[in-house]
Amino acid sequence: MNAETADLLLDVVRRLEKSIVARECPAIVAVQGERKLVLSDYDYLRDTAAAAAFETRAAEKAREIGVDRWVLAVPQV
């Protein structure tokens, strides 16, 4: 893992930790390309369709910004 990906991962982990402490448990994805974009979804763990919809939205945004790297974090609490 290179330094840029590690930085992106740590950013997502910090965001996820704050959400869990606040009793919120969203899935969080950060994509980085021409700019960094962070998306979250509270229904990700509800069912397969919700997860697929979030992943599709994230992929569309990733294509829009010419993504170089991405990190997805899903709390298992």
Secondary structure, DSSP 4 states (H G I P E B T S, - for coil): --HHHHHHHHHHHHHHHHHHHTT---EEEEEESSSEEEEEESSTTT-HHHHHHHHHHHHHHHHHTT-SEEEEE----
